Amino acid sequence: MSRLPALRLSQVLPLPLLAAAGAAFAWGDDGHSAVAEIAQHRLSRAAAARVAEVLGPGRSLASVASWPDDHRARLPGTGPWHYVNIPSQAGSYEPARDCGKPEAPDACAVAQLQRLRRDLRCAPTPQARREALIWTVHLVGDLHQPLHAYGDARGGNDIPVTLQARGPLCGDRCKPQPQPQPMSLHAAWDFGLLGKLAPSWGALVAQVEEGFLSSPEGRAAQAGMGAGAVLDPVAWANASHALGGRFWRPADAVLDDAYLEGAAPVLMQQLGLAGVRLAGMLNQAYASRACPRR
């Protein structure tokens, strides 16, 4: 399995400043922070204590959630970790086809999460365990963004669209933007659509908590995250891929309010599921300190 490159997080930016830099990749900063905050409130007592120990005093999951995007250029070889290339015509994930290249066959979000699940508790050094936690927070979020599991046109990065939706922040009396936003379909799902739904990541958390996570489906997802829960990144990737197909649009399509209305429940669902599953993954990993002898 691939390991983090020799470059260490603390060599790039001191940990107290991890949340200072901004960038927009999967979910954007707001989406990643929302996933992390949802998870933070669902940590077991043991997991919360280990998170505090690993990250250090005063640092939350949200404070490090976007670090792998903020410094992607300084972490060579990790770019493919953020997604999985399941082609549109495929029904499900196949490692040999969809995860990395022959020289790096585990370079995708699915394989890395399978590795990180072990490294959270059992990586050999405190720094390696800190890196495992930061990457886990980020990649669970990434894998729930539907176009991060859709391989065509680089996950929609090569599909130009126009984001014309006004959304609920604008309201009925709001004048349409004089210049609708041109962006890629991928960027629309990373941050463009979310920006039409909530003014901040805190507001986004509130919407997910009061909406999807309070619904019967959301409560069922949370009830299924007990100690014996099956946490399967392959299943998460397959579900995201199916959603990507539902919301795929051709080049130069206009994403209007009707598109946003259809996408909004899925956005809230995916952020909620990512947060709940991230908490489940951390709760399982940190339930014990025992590791096999090396």
Buried (B, 14 or more C-beta within 10 A) or exposed (E): EBEBEEBEBEEBBEBEEBBEBEBBBBBBBBBBBBBBBBBBEBBBEBBBEBBBEBBEEEBBBBBBBBBBBBBBEEBEEBEBBBBBBBEEEBEEBEBEEBBBEEEBBBBBBBBBBBBBBBBBBBBEEEBBBBBBBBBBBBBBBBBBBBBBBBBBBBBBBEBBBBBBBBBBEBEEEEEEEEEBBEBBBBBBBBBBBBBBBBEEBBBBBEBBBEBBBEBEEBEEBBEEBEEEBEBEBBBBBBBBBBBBBEBBBEEEBEBBBEBBEEBBEBBBBBBBBBBBBBBBBBBBBBBEEEEEEE
